[in-house]
Amino acid sequence: MNTFTAITFVIIAILLLDYIVERGLAFLNARHVKTALPEPLKDLYNADEYAKQQDYFKENQRFGLFTASFSLVLILLMFVFGGFAFVDSLAHQLSGIELLVSVLFFGILFFANDLVGIPFELYSQFVIEEKYGFNKATAKVFIGDKLKGWLLGALIGGGLIALIATIYELTASYFWLLAWIVIAAFSVFINMFYSQLIVPLFNKQTPLEQGELRDEIQKFADEVGFNLKNIFVIDGSKRSTKANAYFSGLGAKKRIVLYDTLINDLSTKEIVAVLAHEIGHYKKKHSLLALAMSLVNSLIMLFILGYFLDSNALSQAFGIEQAAFHINLLAFGILYTPVSVVLSLLMYLVSRRNEYQADAYAASFGLGEDLISGLKKLSVKSLSNLQPHPAYVFFYYSHPTLLQRMDALRNLKK
């Protein structure tokens, strides 16, 4: 059984506070749901469909409470029974090289946590999502995704941890700066090549075939001076009926990706409106702003982290006597939670502002009503909660609510 230190109690207090805030906001969100929709949204559902949406929301709320509570109990048990010290000891038994110990420590935690989470994933995918008609994944797809995820986690996650640990061993004084350069380079690389390198491992992407939809998309792109050569369709329907579209890449590597479900659910004009919104993000450099904010966040975190990596006190909070890179990194990650929450709130505020701007961009070309129509269909298709609590939106939503976006678009028209 672990001997608790003052820092152990601080870490546990942060974990408990995070759980209480998260569950409190979820409770407010659940209580905020009303039996009747506001007037602008009444045409979205009939009585039976709205009852189905409410059931889906409530079932996910209950499941979220159970999974969050289970995770909290599990990590508290790890502290009480010295679980982290045991994993550290196991990593040392597998390798006497300190660099590999760090990789093995996080690898064991990641793999064990993922194994424990599999029953919850199966229930979510094959019970809840299946019950409400969303799931299209087979057992073969689920297992394939899991194996590929583990492989990517080992290669990318393990490689980054090994590289960052090596930097710390070579130069602790400039660790924060060199580690940030590595993370920044990796972030830019992933932003540019995610669709080309990662997505094909899980989904098939094919160029959008010639026809009315491609012609209308190209026509709009030409009208607004957006150099668009790469329009792809992704087979999202192999996993879910939910629809989506996204913009990825930088510079010459930029591409627009449409889910096949989106093409099936929306009209040509609605799809063009959704893509006009995505092009609006590009024109207003929102993707670059998000990347820059993320990198500044990483720089702040690494700068502070540099002062704690040689602390014996942090490792002792996890039952390890001497400072260890991997233990202190884990401890700092939890202790940094309050700062991370504040920075996340700022990023969400900027993100919601950006969504309004991208909507306004689409509306400036007369696509406001088509965008509203498309957003309504997407919300209905995914059984979205149409009346979230304002506090829940403030803490967790990167997008404004459907009603907020509709009001903003129609105010622009006025």
C-alpha positions as CSV (number, residue, x, y, z in Angstrom):
1,M,0.0,0.0,0.0
2,N,1.3,3.4,-1.0
3,T,2.5,6.0,1.7
4,F,0.8,9.3,0.9
5,T,2.7,12.6,0.8
6,A,1.3,16.1,0.8
7,I,1.6,16.2,-3.0
8,T,-0.3,12.9,-3.3
9,F,-3.2,14.5,-1.5
10,V,-3.0,17.6,-3.8
11,I,-3.1,15.3,-6.9
12,I,-6.0,13.3,-5.5
13,A,-7.8,16.6,-4.7
14,I,-7.4,17.8,-8.3
15,L,-8.7,14.5,-9.6
16,L,-11.7,14.6,-7.3
17,L,-12.4,18.3,-8.1
18,D,-12.2,17.6,-11.8
19,Y,-14.6,14.8,-11.4
20,I,-17.0,16.8,-9.3
21,V,-17.0,19.8,-11.8
22,E,-17.4,17.5,-14.8
23,R,-20.3,15.5,-13.2
24,G,-21.9,18.7,-11.8
25,L,-21.9,20.3,-15.3
26,A,-23.3,17.0,-16.8
27,F,-26.1,17.1,-14.1
28,L,-26.9,20.7,-15.0
29,N,-27.0,19.7,-18.7
30,A,-29.3,16.8,-18.0
31,R,-31.7,18.9,-15.9
32,H,-31.7,21.7,-18.5
33,V,-33.4,19.5,-21.1
34,K,-36.9,20.7,-21.7
35,T,-39.9,18.6,-22.9
36,A,-40.7,21.1,-25.7
37,L,-38.4,22.6,-28.3
38,P,-38.2,26.3,-28.8
39,E,-40.1,27.7,-31.7
40,P,-37.2,27.9,-34.3
41,L,-36.4,24.2,-33.7
42,K,-40.0,22.8,-33.6
43,D,-39.8,21.6,-37.2
44,L,-36.9,19.3,-36.6
45,Y,-38.6,16.5,-34.8
46,N,-42.1,15.1,-34.4
47,A,-43.1,13.9,-30.9
48,D,-41.8,10.3,-31.4
49,E,-38.5,11.4,-32.9
50,Y,-37.9,14.0,-30.1
51,A,-38.7,11.3,-27.5
52,K,-36.0,9.1,-29.2
53,Q,-33.5,11.9,-29.1
54,Q,-34.2,12.5,-25.4
55,D,-33.8,8.8,-24.7
56,Y,-30.5,8.7,-26.5
57,F,-29.2,11.7,-24.6
58,K,-30.3,10.3,-21.2
59,E,-28.8,6.9,-21.9
60,N,-25.4,8.5,-22.9
61,Q,-25.6,10.7,-19.7
62,R,-26.0,7.6,-17.5
63,F,-23.3,5.7,-19.3
64,G,-21.0,8.8,-19.0
65,L,-21.6,8.9,-15.3
66,F,-20.7,5.2,-14.9
67,T,-17.5,5.4,-17.0
68,A,-16.3,8.6,-15.3
69,S,-16.9,7.1,-11.9
70,F,-15.2,3.8,-12.8
71,S,-12.1,5.7,-14.1
72,L,-11.9,7.8,-10.9
73,V,-12.2,4.7,-8.7
74,L,-9.6,2.9,-10.7
75,I,-7.0,5.7,-10.5
76,L,-7.6,6.2,-6.8
77,L,-7.0,2.4,-6.3
78,M,-3.8,2.8,-8.2
79,F,-2.7,5.4,-5.6
80,V,-3.9,3.4,-2.6
81,F,-2.3,0.1,-3.6
82,G,0.9,1.5,-5.1
83,G,-0.1,0.6,-8.7
84,F,2.1,3.2,-10.3
85,A,5.1,2.0,-8.3
86,F,4.3,-1.5,-9.4
87,V,4.3,-0.5,-13.1
88,D,7.5,1.3,-12.6
89,S,9.1,-1.8,-11.1
90,L,7.8,-3.9,-13.9
91,A,9.2,-1.5,-16.5
92,H,12.6,-1.7,-14.7
93,Q,12.5,-5.5,-14.8
94,L,11.9,-5.5,-18.5
95,S,14.8,-3.1,-19.2
96,G,17.7,-1.7,-17.4
97,I,18.0,1.3,-19.8
98,E,16.3,4.3,-18.3
99,L,15.1,5.6,-21.6
100,L,13.3,2.4,-22.4
101,V,11.9,2.3,-18.9
102,S,10.1,5.6,-19.6
103,V,8.7,4.2,-22.9
104,L,7.7,0.9,-21.2
105,F,6.1,2.6,-18.3
106,F,3.7,4.7,-20.4
107,G,3.3,1.8,-22.8
108,I,2.1,-0.5,-20.0
109,L,-0.3,2.1,-18.6
110,F,-1.7,2.9,-22.1
111,F,-2.2,-0.7,-23.0
112,A,-3.7,-1.7,-19.6
113,N,-6.0,1.3,-19.6
114,D,-7.1,0.5,-23.2
115,L,-7.8,-3.1,-22.3
116,V,-9.9,-2.1,-19.3
117,G,-11.8,0.3,-21.5
118,I,-12.7,-2.2,-24.2
119,P,-15.9,-3.4,-22.5
120,F,-17.1,0.2,-22.3
121,E,-16.3,0.8,-26.0
122,L,-18.1,-2.4,-27.0
123,Y,-21.2,-1.4,-25.0
124,S,-21.2,2.2,-26.4
125,Q,-20.7,1.0,-30.0
126,F,-22.6,-2.2,-30.2
127,V,-25.4,-1.6,-27.6
128,I,-26.2,2.2,-27.4
129,E,-25.2,3.2,-30.9
130,E,-26.7,0.0,-32.3
131,K,-30.0,0.6,-30.4
132,Y,-30.4,4.0,-31.9
133,G,-29.5,3.0,-35.5
134,F,-26.0,4.6,-35.7
135,N,-23.6,1.7,-35.5
136,K,-22.4,0.2,-38.8
137,A,-19.1,-1.2,-37.6
138,T,-18.6,-5.0,-37.5
139,A,-16.5,-6.9,-35.0
140,K,-13.8,-7.2,-37.7
141,V,-13.7,-3.4,-38.1
142,F,-13.6,-2.9,-34.3
143,I,-10.7,-5.3,-33.8
144,G,-8.9,-3.9,-36.8
145,D,-9.2,-0.4,-35.5
146,K,-8.0,-1.5,-32.1
147,L,-4.9,-3.2,-33.4
148,K,-4.0,-0.3,-35.7
149,G,-4.5,2.1,-32.8
150,W,-2.1,0.1,-30.6
151,L,0.4,0.0,-33.4
152,L,0.2,3.8,-34.0
153,G,0.4,4.4,-30.2
154,A,3.5,2.3,-29.9
155,L,5.2,3.9,-32.9
156,I,4.2,7.5,-32.6
157,G,3.6,7.8,-28.8
158,G,6.6,5.6,-27.9
159,G,8.8,7.4,-30.4
160,L,7.9,10.9,-29.1
161,I,8.3,9.8,-25.4
162,A,11.7,8.3,-26.2
163,L,12.8,11.4,-28.1
164,I,11.7,13.8,-25.4
165,A,13.3,11.7,-22.7
166,T,16.5,11.7,-24.6
167,I,16.4,15.5,-24.9
168,Y,16.0,15.7,-21.1
169,E,18.9,13.4,-20.5
170,L,21.2,15.3,-22.9
171,T,20.3,18.8,-21.8
172,A,17.9,19.4,-18.9
173,S,18.5,23.2,-19.0
174,Y,17.1,23.6,-22.5
175,F,14.7,20.7,-22.3
176,W,11.6,22.8,-22.5
177,L,12.7,24.6,-25.7
178,L,14.1,21.6,-27.6
179,A,11.1,19.4,-26.6
180,W,8.8,22.2,-27.8
181,I,10.6,22.3,-31.2
182,V,10.1,18.6,-31.6
183,I,6.3,18.8,-30.7
184,A,5.8,21.8,-32.9
185,A,7.5,20.1,-35.9
186,F,5.4,17.0,-35.3
187,S,2.2,19.0,-35.0
188,V,2.8,20.8,-38.3
189,F,3.7,17.5,-39.9
190,I,0.5,15.9,-38.7
191,N,-1.6,18.9,-39.8
192,M,-0.2,18.6,-43.3
193,F,-0.1,14.9,-43.8
194,Y,-2.8,13.4,-41.5
195,S,-5.2,12.7,-44.3
196,Q,-2.5,11.2,-46.5
197,L,-0.8,9.0,-43.8
198,I,-3.1,8.3,-40.9
199,V,-6.7,8.3,-42.4
200,P,-5.9,5.6,-45.0
201,L,-5.1,3.2,-42.3
202,F,-8.7,3.3,-41.1
203,N,-10.8,4.6,-44.0
204,K,-10.8,4.5,-47.8
205,Q,-10.7,8.0,-49.4
206,T,-11.7,8.3,-53.1
207,P,-11.7,11.5,-55.2
208,L,-15.2,12.9,-55.5
209,E,-16.6,11.8,-58.9
210,Q,-17.5,14.1,-61.7
211,G,-21.0,15.4,-61.6
212,E,-23.3,18.1,-60.3
213,L,-21.9,18.1,-56.7
214,R,-18.3,18.4,-57.8
215,D,-19.1,21.0,-60.4
216,E,-21.0,23.2,-57.8
217,I,-18.2,22.8,-55.3
218,Q,-15.5,23.8,-57.9
219,K,-17.7,26.7,-59.1
220,F,-17.9,28.1,-55.6
221,A,-14.2,27.6,-55.0
222,D,-13.3,29.4,-58.2
223,E,-15.7,32.2,-57.3
224,V,-14.0,32.9,-53.9
225,G,-10.5,32.3,-55.2
226,F,-9.9,29.1,-53.3
227,N,-7.4,26.8,-55.1
228,L,-9.1,23.5,-54.7
229,K,-7.8,20.3,-56.4
230,N,-8.4,17.7,-53.7
231,I,-12.0,16.8,-52.9
232,F,-12.3,13.4,-51.4
233,V,-15.1,11.1,-50.1
234,I,-14.4,9.0,-47.0
235,D,-16.3,5.8,-46.3
236,G,-17.6,6.9,-42.9
237,S,-20.6,4.7,-43.3
238,K,-18.5,1.6,-42.5
239,R,-18.6,2.7,-38.8
240,S,-21.6,5.0,-38.3
241,T,-24.6,6.7,-40.0
242,K,-23.5,10.0,-38.6
243,A,-22.3,12.6,-41.2
244,N,-19.4,15.0,-41.2
245,A,-17.1,17.0,-43.4
246,Y,-13.7,18.5,-42.7
247,F,-10.9,20.5,-44.1
248,S,-7.3,19.3,-43.6
249,G,-3.8,20.1,-44.6
250,L,-1.8,23.2,-45.2
251,G,-0.7,24.9,-48.4
252,A,-0.5,22.6,-51.3
253,K,-1.5,19.7,-49.1
254,K,-4.9,21.1,-48.2
255,R,-8.0,19.0,-49.0
256,I,-11.7,18.8,-48.3
257,V,-13.1,15.5,-47.1
258,L,-16.7,14.6,-47.3
259,Y,-18.3,11.7,-45.5
260,D,-20.3,9.5,-47.8
261,T,-23.2,9.8,-45.3
262,L,-23.1,13.6,-45.7
263,I,-23.5,13.2,-49.5
264,N,-26.5,10.9,-48.9
265,D,-28.2,13.1,-46.3
266,L,-27.7,16.7,-47.7
267,S,-28.7,18.4,-50.9
268,T,-26.1,19.8,-53.3
269,K,-26.7,23.4,-52.1
270,E,-26.5,22.4,-48.5
271,I,-23.2,20.6,-49.0
272,V,-21.8,23.6,-50.8
273,A,-22.9,25.8,-47.9
274,V,-21.2,23.4,-45.4
275,L,-18.0,23.6,-47.5
276,A,-18.3,27.4,-47.8
277,H,-18.2,27.4,-44.0
278,E,-15.0,25.2,-44.1
279,I,-13.4,27.5,-46.7
280,G,-14.3,30.4,-44.5
281,H,-12.1,28.9,-41.8
282,Y,-9.3,28.7,-44.3
283,K,-9.8,32.2,-45.6
284,K,-9.8,33.6,-42.1
285,K,-6.7,31.5,-41.1
286,H,-8.6,29.8,-38.3
287,S,-6.7,26.6,-38.7
288,L,-3.4,28.4,-38.4
289,L,-4.7,30.3,-35.3
290,A,-5.7,27.1,-33.7
291,L,-2.3,25.5,-34.4
292,A,-0.5,28.6,-33.1
293,M,-2.6,28.6,-29.9
294,S,-2.0,24.9,-29.4
295,L,1.8,25.4,-29.8
296,V,1.8,28.4,-27.3
297,N,-0.1,26.2,-24.9
298,S,2.5,23.5,-25.3
299,L,5.4,26.0,-24.8
300,I,3.9,27.3,-21.6
301,M,3.4,23.7,-20.3
302,L,6.9,22.6,-21.2
303,F,8.5,25.7,-19.7
304,I,6.8,25.0,-16.4
305,L,7.5,21.3,-16.6
306,G,11.2,21.9,-16.9
307,Y,11.2,23.1,-13.3
308,F,9.6,19.9,-12.0
309,L,11.2,17.0,-13.8
310,D,14.1,16.6,-11.3
311,S,11.8,16.8,-8.2
312,N,12.0,13.8,-5.8
313,A,8.7,15.0,-4.2
314,L,6.7,14.4,-7.3
315,S,7.9,10.9,-7.7
316,Q,7.5,10.2,-4.0
317,A,3.8,11.1,-4.4
318,F,3.5,8.0,-6.6
319,G,5.5,5.8,-4.3
320,I,8.9,6.2,-6.0
321,E,11.8,7.4,-3.9
322,Q,14.0,9.0,-6.5
323,A,13.0,11.4,-9.3
324,A,12.1,9.6,-12.5
325,F,11.3,11.3,-15.8
326,H,8.2,9.3,-16.6
327,I,6.8,9.5,-13.0
328,N,7.3,13.2,-12.8
329,L,5.8,13.7,-16.2
330,L,2.7,11.9,-15.2
331,A,2.5,13.8,-11.9
332,F,2.9,17.1,-13.6
333,G,0.2,16.2,-16.1
334,I,-2.3,15.9,-13.3
335,L,-1.0,19.0,-11.3
336,Y,-1.2,21.1,-14.5
337,T,-5.0,20.3,-14.9
338,P,-6.3,23.6,-13.5
339,V,-4.0,25.6,-15.8
340,S,-5.0,23.3,-18.7
341,V,-8.7,23.9,-18.0
342,V,-8.3,27.7,-18.1
343,L,-6.3,27.5,-21.4
344,S,-8.9,25.1,-22.9
345,L,-11.7,27.6,-22.0
346,L,-9.8,30.3,-23.9
347,M,-9.4,28.0,-26.9
348,Y,-13.1,27.1,-26.8
349,L,-14.0,30.8,-26.7
350,V,-11.9,31.5,-29.8
351,S,-13.2,28.4,-31.5
352,R,-16.8,29.4,-31.0
353,R,-16.0,32.9,-32.3
354,N,-14.4,31.3,-35.4
355,E,-17.4,29.2,-36.1
356,Y,-19.6,32.3,-36.2
357,Q,-17.1,34.0,-38.6
358,A,-17.1,30.9,-40.8
359,D,-20.9,30.9,-40.8
360,A,-20.9,34.6,-41.7
361,Y,-18.5,33.9,-44.6
362,A,-20.9,31.3,-46.1
363,A,-23.8,33.6,-45.6
364,S,-22.0,36.4,-47.4
365,F,-22.4,34.4,-50.6
366,G,-26.2,33.9,-50.1
367,L,-25.8,30.4,-48.5
368,G,-27.1,31.3,-45.0
369,E,-30.4,29.5,-45.3
370,D,-28.8,26.5,-47.0
371,L,-26.3,26.3,-44.2
372,I,-29.1,26.4,-41.6
373,S,-31.0,23.7,-43.4
374,G,-27.9,21.5,-43.6
375,L,-27.0,22.0,-39.9
376,K,-30.6,21.1,-39.0
377,K,-30.4,17.9,-40.9
378,L,-27.0,17.0,-39.4
379,S,-28.3,17.7,-35.9
380,V,-31.4,15.5,-36.4
381,K,-29.4,12.7,-38.0
382,S,-27.0,12.5,-35.0
383,L,-29.8,13.0,-32.4
384,S,-27.9,16.0,-31.0
385,N,-28.9,17.7,-27.7
386,L,-30.5,20.9,-29.0
387,Q,-30.8,22.6,-25.6
388,P,-27.6,22.2,-23.6
389,H,-27.0,24.2,-20.5
390,P,-25.1,27.4,-21.1
391,A,-22.5,26.5,-18.5
392,Y,-21.9,23.1,-20.2
393,V,-21.6,24.9,-23.6
394,F,-19.0,27.3,-22.0
395,F,-16.9,24.5,-20.7
396,Y,-17.1,21.9,-23.4
397,Y,-18.4,23.2,-26.7
398,S,-16.0,24.1,-29.5
399,H,-19.0,25.1,-31.6
400,P,-22.0,27.3,-30.7
401,T,-25.3,25.5,-30.4
402,L,-27.5,25.0,-33.4
403,L,-30.0,27.6,-32.1
404,Q,-27.2,30.2,-31.5
405,R,-25.8,29.6,-35.0
406,M,-29.3,30.0,-36.6
407,D,-30.0,33.2,-34.7
408,A,-26.6,34.7,-35.7
409,L,-27.1,33.8,-39.3
410,R,-30.6,35.2,-39.4
411,N,-29.5,38.4,-37.7
412,L,-26.9,38.8,-40.4
413,K,-29.7,38.6,-43.0
414,K,-31.7,41.2,-41.2
